[in-house]
Amino acid sequence: MTSPSSSISNFEARRFFLTLGAAIGLFLGVAVAISYYLGFKQGMANYGFQVLLDYQKNKIRQAQRVDIVFLGDSSLGNAIDAAHFTRLSGRDTLNLALTGSFGYAGSLNLLRQVLARHEPKVVVLLHTVDMMSRKLSYLGYFQTTDFFFNPFRFPPEEVTRFFLNSQTITKVIQRLWERATAKEGVASGEDYLYNDYIVQKGGTDAASFFRKHADHPLTPAQINPEKILFLQEIPRLCREAGIACIYVHGPTTRVRCDNSADFLQAATAMIRQLGLTVLEEPACMPMQDLGDSDDHVSPSKKQAYTEYYYGRLRAFLMANGGVSP
Amino acid sequence: MLFNSFTFIMFFLPVTWIVYQFCSRFIGSRIALYFLTAASLVFYSYWEPRYLLLILMSIGVNFAIGTVLVRLEGNKQKLFLAAGICLNIIPLIYYKYTNFLVENINIFLEAPIDPGKIILPIGLSFFTFQQLSFLVDACRRKAIALDFMHYALFVTFFPQLIAGPIVHHQEVMPQFAARADRGDTWRHLAIGSVIFIIGLFKKVVIADTIALRSTPIFAAVATGYQPGFFDAWGAAFCYAFQIYFDFSGYSDMAVGLGWMFGIKLPINFASPYKANSIIDFWRRWHITLSRFLRDYLYIPLGGSRCSPARHHLNLMLTMILGGLWHGAGWTFLLWGLLHGLFLSLNQGWQRLFPPSRSSARRVLGRIVTLLSVVLAWVPFRADSLQSVLAFYRAMIGLEGLSLPTFLAPLLAGNAAWFANLGIVAQGTGLIHKNTLYIEIPLLLTVCWALPNTFEWLRRESPGLPTGGYPATQIDPLGPGWTCRFDWSTAVFMALLFTVCLVKLNDISEFIYFQF
């Protein structure tokens, strides 16, 4: 197979290949550093979400006492005012809402961090109504874990996507460029957060949300059975810690409540099978209560919905020490 | 398992190579070949284990028939050959064409036949054709001494198993039989790695990126969107480059992988967009398929040694079947028909105006060839004949011509007159302006100006040439830019490889994977 005109001997080829290997190692190391460390751990690729994640983690660290913990996504963040819930229940309440992109994995990892520092009495999982239809969030898991994770437990492509990701690297480079040219997106958390959660973008398009939900009802076929992968760990943690956990569907439009009942029933049944108590009926919002998204309560209605959920959870809280006598 | 996946690059390939080398050095070359065959079968079954039985049966039956064929003569031999061909073609027809046939029967006869869900086993088209050539050559006594292990590896060798090249048994079986030259292990690895990395880069970085430009437009047309002139040509050109770099990349990776195991595979792709005629194009694009069609279909039909009418019919038939080989659909048939027509026209043109060395003619020929090929890619990619029609109407200007908005001042003086002709300046549609002004010209420059992988590495004679295909016969000492295996090339290749690994997390597939 050796060509008589070959430009390389076997010895030179070995040297070439070893140089190639070393250079690949070096470049990969840099790429992983940019993608994983700068992109995710330092939050440069997802600055806004990192601000929120750090904010919630700080709450866990700084809380003196935690009786009731709310975990979930933006539908929770916009619906529950923790301070008001504390007043209503007489129990110290934390709202640790992340966003939908973190999925159940984000709630799971934050619960682990809460249990490492505190002894809550009640945990309330409040996720958006269609969460069971969404894709599994491995990235959400990797981003929120404070613990060492076994990479062999997860699909290799998901693990590599976390450590080596072209979109992340591109965003990091963009962010570095913005810093270098003194253009900054969100300079600090001050502009990003308001009233214990992400500030809502101004305005609402409630009519179009209603139309969208009318045109696209949720069906049981849309349930993603893989979603239980992280969710099933939560009732197990609750049992081990001896705390009461309950799952609540987040608020949604009245239209969705009406036309997606089968989906809700099927999702509830699946969640119940994991050992969680479930409050099946979501809060069905009229148009005037909607915020900047189809599952976000308007900021002006946040206290009212806090009271609504307190009312619905009261019996459960009383049975489990979540209400001050 | 795809070549452009972490599982393949980080696990399967290094493990297979290390174990193969260990077996070669310390146990024996025959055991190494057994291992390589087993690894290739693992590679194949990774996608769908149940089709492992299909390929094993195919190997066993074809080898048995081939062994019988070399001993027979006359009508008995023809009978056995016919049986062998049927045993290969029937599964191919069943898996690949049943849905298409039934769908059309249902339309014409309004009959509700449901064939159920039939999944095409990957690589079926390739290993079927490979074995058909073996059977025919066994009849012609061209098949060499039959060794089952070498035959099994010839069919299953993983670098070429799922998407070619369609290897001729005479090309690889002697290589399997020869004792491996251990003194060249690092050389094989280094050269193979370079070729593989180049192929991976073409596929993951270029093809998958340009696909993002064409796919939305084809998808929009499939839902009824009528593209404009620039949309249609832009999407067609983007797809032309997507399939070019996809297939070129895959072909390079296959050859590179072969090198890593000390096996030289045939050149399957030789800068086809540099072709000066359609005839030349088909001596550069999917060379091993073209060779198969020439040797086992076109020539047995009579080739060009018959009346002109029959000659053109042979061309059309060969290309139509070639189109259908690519996919079961009217659009693939149309693609084959178009290329058959182009070839016929080209043959006729060359009879009237024999090829010359004139630069102007060569440049014109290259442009006309490229435009013809791009036009033909439309049915290859489109989902239906209706979409093809929508594209063609736009490409010839029947849907008007909407120029970029910055040209509006040029039309301002006679806007109404231009509007009557269908010419306005309201933007170029869905296609991004960067694609039109930067990406397409840049990729065209790459295709036309740069040497291909085999030319760049010519001193190593990296691929097997094919007789009658001049673009594959590359002079190792010819002029031009060649690869130097020094530290700068190593660092550059490392950079390309890292970029590829980072991009691997984006979703992609090989176009030729589905054949």
Contacts between the chains, C-beta under 8 A, distances in Angstrom:
chain1	res1	chain2	res2	distance
A	1	B	175	7.7
A	1	B	181	6.5
A	1	B	184	6.5
A	1	B	188	7.1
A	1	B	262	6.1
A	1	B	264	5.9
A	2	B	181	7.1
A	2	B	184	5.7
A	2	B	187	7.1
A	3	B	459	6.5
A	3	B	460	5.2
A	3	B	461	4.1
A	3	B	476	5.9
A	4	B	476	7.8
A	5	B	458	8.0
A	5	B	459	4.8
A	5	B	461	7.4
A	5	B	476	3.9
A	5	B	477	5.4
A	6	B	187	7.4
A	6	B	459	6.0
A	6	B	460	5.5
A	7	B	459	4.6
A	7	B	460	7.2
A	7	B	482	7.2
A	7	B	483	7.5
A	7	B	484	6.7
A	7	B	485	6.4
A	8	B	187	6.2
A	8	B	190	6.8
A	8	B	191	7.6
A	8	B	460	7.6
A	8	B	485	4.4
A	9	B	187	7.3
A	10	B	183	5.8
A	10	B	184	5.7
A	10	B	185	7.1
A	10	B	186	5.0
A	10	B	187	4.9
A	11	B	186	7.5
A	12	B	485	6.3
A	13	B	186	4.1
A	13	B	187	4.1
A	13	B	189	7.0
A	13	B	190	3.9
A	13	B	191	7.3
A	13	B	485	6.7
A	14	B	186	3.9
A	14	B	190	7.6
A	16	B	190	4.8
A	16	B	485	4.7
A	16	B	486	7.5
A	16	B	487	7.9
A	16	B	489	7.5
A	16	B	490	5.4
A	17	B	186	6.0
A	17	B	189	5.6
A	17	B	190	4.6
A	17	B	193	6.6
A	17	B	490	8.0
A	19	B	487	5.3
A	19	B	490	4.0
A	19	B	491	7.4
A	20	B	190	7.5
A	20	B	193	6.4
A	20	B	490	4.4
A	20	B	493	5.8
A	20	B	494	5.6
A	20	B	497	8.0
A	23	B	490	5.9
A	23	B	491	4.8
A	23	B	493	7.9
A	23	B	494	3.3
A	23	B	495	7.5
A	24	B	494	4.5
A	24	B	497	5.5
A	24	B	498	6.3
A	26	B	494	7.6
A	27	B	494	5.5
A	27	B	495	5.9
A	27	B	497	7.8
A	27	B	498	3.8
A	28	B	498	5.6
A	28	B	501	6.8
A	31	B	498	5.7
A	31	B	501	7.5
A	31	B	502	5.5
A	35	B	502	7.3
A	156	B	6	5.5
A	156	B	7	6.2
A	156	B	10	7.9
A	157	B	5	7.5
A	157	B	6	6.1
A	157	B	7	7.9
A	157	B	505	6.8
A	160	B	6	5.2
A	160	B	504	7.4
A	160	B	505	6.2
A	161	B	505	4.3
A	164	B	501	6.2
A	164	B	502	5.3
A	164	B	505	6.6
A	165	B	502	7.0
A	165	B	505	5.6
A	166	B	502	4.7
A	166	B	503	5.0
A	166	B	505	6.6
A	166	B	506	6.3
A	169	B	502	6.2
